[in-house]
């Protein structure tokens, strides 16, 4: 199976490695889900302009048109690099390629309005000269060899060849393939981001328990329930030709290799030409690892959770109170307001207060307090959804002793009151 513009990445455990960098499963998806319509719109409009310029050059062969198109492509590359996955996929070689094309196309900007095309004889002479020089400096090769493929031979030679040959039909066809790659990236954003957002909003957020098994069952229903698929999965009929694929063109191998941290593991090596395939591998690995991505109800950004808690708030800066995280703001301000009318929320705040006091006294650690509060949040989530759980029953469930016992927390006994003063002469 041959692929163009291969994306190669590795997965092992709950880690994804791309371009030599390791990420927790789901971390790339978390960031890309926060790409808003306002972020995407300028890129979409730029690609529309690029398409117009591409069609114009194909008809006119006017190099100033190609020059302008190349500048737009370079700008689109910079816009995409706002997200980690594209900073890794579109590395410094992209800048070098755009720079070489810029030099090729601006060589003839003095002849704007005139058609430029290299004669076949001239092109053959340039290629012959370049090939002779290339093979004098390079070891003989077995099999096919394509000078127009940057993966063949020395990269410096490849760019020098482009400069030497100049603007030909071959270099233009190569450039059109470059445009198509960016076009596919934007398509995969339009397909992947809305689909996974819908899955999180309408399916995962409704689960009573969070675990790899429940995530898998939810995804199965999401893919196979025809009503859900038609409404929530991006498809060509409802979305102007865009399509979220449940199956991707993909090559998978198992390879032992040294990891960036120096350790060695048997890894799954993935080779694909699809951004969708990369992002789905990242997200599905997260679900299989028991991780979850939720949307903060305050800042509305997506965030990665490595546990099964029903968290409502992220740890990012709160847009309403810069001095607090969304989690802090939600538990202090919003919850106090809710407690006025919801007794169960008031009981939860009382339980939180007891846990905080135990932590301040040193009876439990900060991590133990966090674990106990997460457990109470889960109980509150279920209690608010179930009208059969009374306030009295919920209050008993979140009693400190029961919570500590369930979370395997041992509260240390501490002396209460003010410590006695040291007498004169006693060692401090």
C-alpha positions in Angstrom: 0.0 0.0 0.0 1.6 3.2 -1.2 1.0 6.5 0.5 2.1 10.0 -0.2 3.3 12.5 2.5 3.5 9.8 5.1 2.8 10.5 8.7 4.8 8.1 11.0 4.0 7.9 14.7 4.4 5.4 17.5 2.1 4.2 20.3 3.1 2.3 23.4 1.3 2.0 26.8 -0.7 5.2 27.1 1.8 7.3 25.2 1.9 8.6 21.6 5.2 9.6 20.0 5.3 12.0 17.0 8.4 13.4 15.5 10.5 12.3 18.5 8.2 13.9 21.1 6.1 11.9 23.6 2.6 12.9 24.6 0.1 11.4 27.0 -2.7 9.7 25.0 -5.4 12.3 24.2 -3.2 15.4 24.7 -3.1 16.2 20.9 -6.8 15.7 20.6 -7.5 17.9 23.7 -5.7 20.8 22.0 -7.2 20.3 18.5 -10.8 20.1 19.9 -10.2 23.7 21.2 -9.8 24.9 17.6 -12.8 27.3 17.4 -14.8 28.3 14.3 -13.2 31.7 14.6 -9.8 30.0 14.5 -10.7 27.9 11.5 -12.5 30.5 9.4 -9.4 32.5 8.3 -7.7 29.2 7.2 -10.7 28.1 5.3 -10.9 31.5 3.5 -7.2 31.4 2.7 -7.5 27.9 1.2 -10.4 29.2 -1.0 -8.1 31.9 -2.3 -5.3 29.4 -2.8 -7.6 27.3 -4.9 -8.5 30.3 -7.0 -4.8 31.1 -7.6 -4.1 27.4 -8.3 -6.7 27.4 -11.1 -5.5 30.7 -12.4 -1.9 29.6 -12.7 -2.9 26.3 -14.3 -4.5 28.3 -17.1 -2.2 31.3 -17.5 1.3 29.9 -16.3 2.0 33.4 -15.1 4.8 33.1 -12.5 3.6 36.1 -10.4 0.4 34.1 -9.8 2.4 31.2 -8.5 4.5 33.6 -6.4 1.4 35.0 -4.7 0.0 31.4 -4.2 3.2 30.4 -2.5 3.0 33.3 -0.1 -0.5 32.3 0.8 0.6 28.7 1.4 3.4 29.9 3.7 0.9 32.0 5.6 -1.5 29.1 5.9 1.4 27.0 7.2 2.1 29.5 10.0 -1.6 29.6 10.9 -1.8 25.8 11.3 1.3 25.8 13.5 -0.7 27.4 16.2 -1.5 23.8 17.2 1.1 21.3 18.4 0.2 18.5 15.9 0.9 20.9 12.9 4.1 22.3 14.4 5.4 18.7 14.3 4.0 17.7 10.9 5.0 21.0 9.2 8.6 21.4 10.4 11.3 23.7 9.1 11.5 21.8 5.8 8.2 23.5 4.9 9.8 26.9 5.3 12.7 25.8 3.2 10.5 24.5 0.4 8.4 27.7 0.3 11.7 29.7 0.3 13.0 27.8 -2.7 9.7 28.2 -4.6 9.8 31.9 -3.8 13.2 32.2 -5.4 12.1 30.2 -8.4 9.0 32.3 -9.0 10.4 35.7 -8.3 13.3 35.2 -10.8 10.8 36.2 -13.5 8.8 38.9 -11.7 10.4 41.5 -14.1 8.4 39.8 -16.9 5.0 40.1 -15.2 2.3 39.8 -17.8 4.4 37.6 -20.0 4.1 33.8 -20.1 7.2 32.0 -18.9 7.9 28.4 -19.7 11.1 26.5 -20.0 11.7 24.8 -23.3 12.0 21.0 -23.2 15.6 21.2 -24.5 16.6 23.7 -21.8 15.0 21.5 -19.1 16.8 18.4 -20.4 20.1 20.1 -20.4 19.6 21.4 -16.8 18.6 17.9 -15.6 21.5 16.2 -17.4 24.0 18.6 -15.9 22.5 18.3 -12.4 22.2 14.4 -12.6 25.8 14.1 -13.7 27.0 16.3 -10.8 24.7 14.5 -8.3 25.9 11.0 -9.1 29.5 12.0 -9.0 29.0 13.0 -5.4 26.7 10.1 -4.4 27.0 6.4 -3.9 25.2 4.2 -6.6 21.6 3.4 -5.7 19.5 0.3 -6.3 16.0 0.5 -7.7 14.0 3.5 -8.9 15.3 7.0 -8.2 13.2 10.2 -8.4 15.0 13.5 -8.3 11.7 15.2 -7.6 11.2 13.2 -4.4 12.9 14.9 -1.4 13.1 11.5 0.3 15.5 10.3 -2.4 19.1 11.4 -1.8 20.5 14.4 -0.1 18.0 17.1 0.8 20.3 19.9 -0.1 20.7 18.4 -3.6 16.9 18.2 -3.9 16.5 21.9 -3.2 19.4 22.8 -5.4 17.8 20.8 -8.2 14.6 22.7 -7.9 16.5 26.0 -8.1 18.5 24.8 -11.1 15.5 23.4 -13.0 13.1 26.3 -12.2 9.4 26.5 -12.9 8.5 23.4 -15.0 5.4 21.3 -15.3 7.0 18.7 -13.1 7.8 21.2 -10.3 4.3 22.6 -10.6 2.7 19.1 -10.3 4.9 18.5 -7.3 3.6 21.8 -5.8 0.0 20.8 -6.5 0.6 17.7 -4.4 1.7 20.1 -1.6 -1.5 22.1 -1.9 -3.6 18.9 -1.8 -1.9 17.8 1.5 -2.9 21.1 3.2 -6.4 20.7 1.7 -6.7 17.3 3.3 -5.5 18.7 6.6 -8.3 21.2 6.6 -10.8 18.6 5.5 -9.8 16.3 8.4 -10.1 19.1 10.9 -13.7 19.7 9.6 -14.5 16.0 9.9 -12.7 15.1 13.1 -13.3 18.0 15.5 -17.2 18.3 15.2 -17.6 14.5 15.3 -15.6 14.0 18.5 -17.2 17.1 20.1 -20.6 15.6 19.5 -19.5 12.3 20.9 -18.3 14.0 24.1 -21.3 16.2 24.4 -24.1 13.8 23.6 -22.7 10.5 24.6 -19.7 10.5 27.0 -21.1 13.2 29.2 -24.2 11.1 29.8 -22.4 8.0 31.1 -23.0 7.1 34.7 -19.6 5.4 35.1 -16.4 6.2 33.3 -14.1 3.3 32.3 -12.5 1.9 29.2 -15.3 -0.6 28.9 -18.1 2.0 29.0 -16.2 4.3 26.6 -15.9 1.4 24.1 -19.6 0.5 24.4 -20.5 4.2 23.9 -18.3 4.4 20.8 -19.9 1.3 19.4 -23.4 2.7 19.8 -22.2 6.0 18.4 -20.8 4.4 15.2 -23.6 1.8 14.7 -26.8 3.6 15.7 -28.0 5.0 12.4 -29.9 7.9 13.9 -26.9 9.0 15.9 -24.5 8.5 12.9 -26.6 10.6 10.6 -27.0 13.5 13.0 -23.7 13.5 15.0 -21.1 12.2 12.7 -19.8 14.4 9.9 -20.9 12.8 6.6 -20.9 13.9 2.9 -24.6 14.2 2.7 -25.1 16.7 5.5 -21.7 18.4 5.4 -20.9 19.3 1.8 -18.8 16.3 1.1 -16.8 16.2 4.3 -16.5 12.8 5.8 -15.5 11.3 9.2 -14.2 7.9 8.4 -14.6 4.9 10.8 -11.8 3.1 8.9 -8.6 4.7 7.7 -5.9 3.7 5.3 -3.2 2.7 7.7 -0.1 0.5 7.9 0.8 -1.0 11.3 3.9 -2.8 12.4 5.3 -3.9 15.8 8.9 -2.7 16.3 11.3 -2.8 19.3 12.9 0.6 19.5 14.7 3.0 21.8 12.4 5.7 23.2 13.3 9.4 23.5 13.8 8.9 27.3 16.4 6.2 26.7 14.2 3.2 27.6 13.3 0.4 25.1 9.8 -0.8 24.2 8.0 -2.8 21.6 6.0 -0.1 19.9 3.2 0.0 17.4 4.5 1.9 14.3 1.8 3.6 12.4 2.2 4.9 8.8 -0.6 6.9 7.2 -1.2 9.9 5.1 -4.3 10.9 7.0 -4.5 13.5 9.8 -7.8 11.8 10.8 -6.0 8.5 11.4 -3.4 10.2 13.6 -5.9 12.0 15.7 -8.2 9.0 16.1 -5.3 6.8 17.2 -4.5 9.4 19.8 -8.1 9.7 21.1 -8.9 6.0 21.0 -5.7 5.2 22.9 -6.8 7.7 25.5 -10.2 6.0 25.9 -8.5 2.6 26.1 -6.2 4.0 28.8 -9.2 5.1 30.9 -8.6 8.8 30.0 -11.5 11.1 29.2 -11.9 14.5 27.6 -14.5 16.8 29.0 -15.6 20.4 28.3 -15.3 22.9 31.1 -18.7 24.5 31.9 -17.0 27.8 32.7 -14.5 28.6 30.0 -15.9 25.9 27.6 -12.5 24.6 26.7 -11.9 20.9 26.4 -9.5 19.3 28.9 -8.0 15.8 29.5 -8.8 13.8 32.5 -6.7 10.8 33.6 -9.4 9.4 35.9 -13.0 8.5 35.7 -14.3 11.5 37.8 -17.2 13.5 36.4 -15.2 16.7 36.5 -17.0 19.9 35.4 -14.1 22.4 35.6 -10.6 22.5 34.1 -7.5 23.7 35.8 -7.0 26.6 33.3 -7.3 30.3 34.1 -10.9 31.4 34.8 -12.0 34.0 32.3 -14.3 35.6 34.9 -11.6 35.8 37.7 -8.0 35.8 36.5 -6.7 35.0 39.9 -8.5 31.6 40.0 -8.6 28.5 38.0 -12.0 27.4 36.6 -12.0 24.6 39.2 -11.5 27.1 42.0 -14.0 29.5 40.7 -16.6 26.8 40.1 -16.3 25.3 43.6 -16.3 28.7 45.4 -18.6 31.0 43.5 -21.0 29.0 41.4 -21.5 26.3 43.9 -22.3 28.8 46.7 -25.0 30.3 44.5 -26.4 26.8 43.7 -26.4 25.9 47.3 -29.0 28.5 48.0 -31.6 26.4 46.2 -30.1 22.9 46.0 -29.7 21.2 49.4 -27.5 18.4 48.0 -25.0 21.0 46.7 -25.1 22.6 50.2 -24.4 19.3 51.8 -21.5 18.8 49.4 -20.0 22.2 50.3 -20.2 21.3 54.0 -18.4 18.0 53.3 -15.7 19.9 51.4 -15.3 22.3 54.3 -14.7 19.4 56.7 -12.1 17.9 54.4 -10.3 21.2 53.9 -10.1 21.7 57.7 -8.6 18.2 58.1 -6.0 19.1 55.5 -5.2 22.4 57.2 -4.7 20.6 60.5 -2.4 18.2 58.8 -4.6 15.2 59.4 -4.6 14.3 55.7 -2.4 15.3 52.8 -3.4 17.7 50.0 -3.4 14.7 47.6 -5.7 12.8 49.9 -8.0 15.8 50.2 -8.2 16.1 46.4 -9.0 12.4 46.1 -11.8 12.6 48.7 -13.3 15.6 47.0 -13.3 14.0 43.6 -15.1 11.0 45.1 -17.8 13.3 46.6 -18.2 15.1 43.2 -19.0 11.7 41.7 -21.6 11.0 44.4 -23.1 14.5 43.9 -23.2 13.9 40.1 -25.2 10.7 40.6 -27.4 12.1 43.4 -28.4 15.2 41.3 -29.5 12.9 38.4 -31.4 10.4 40.6 -34.5 11.9 42.3 -34.7 8.7 44.5 -31.6 9.7 46.4 -32.8 11.9 49.3 -30.8 14.7 50.8 -30.5 12.7 54.0 -29.2 9.6 52.2 -26.7 11.7 50.2 -25.5 13.4 53.4 -24.8 10.0 54.9 -22.9 8.9 51.8 -20.6 11.9 52.0 -19.9 11.6 55.7 -16.2 12.1 56.2 -15.6 8.7 57.8 -17.3 6.8 55.0 -15.5 8.8 52.3 -12.1 8.3 53.9 -12.8 4.6 54.3 -13.8 4.3 50.6 -10.8 6.3 49.4 -8.4 4.4 51.7 -7.4 7.5 53.6 -6.1 7.3 57.2 -6.7 10.5 59.1 -3.9 11.2 61.5 -4.8 12.3 65.1 -3.6 15.8 65.8 -3.8 17.7 69.1 -6.4 20.5 69.0 -6.1 23.9 70.5 -3.0 26.1 70.9 0.3 24.3 71.5 1.9 24.9 75.0 4.5 27.6 75.3 8.1 26.5 75.7 9.6 27.0 79.1 12.8 28.9 79.6 15.8 26.7 78.9 13.9 24.1 76.9 15.3 23.1 73.5 13.2 24.4 70.7 
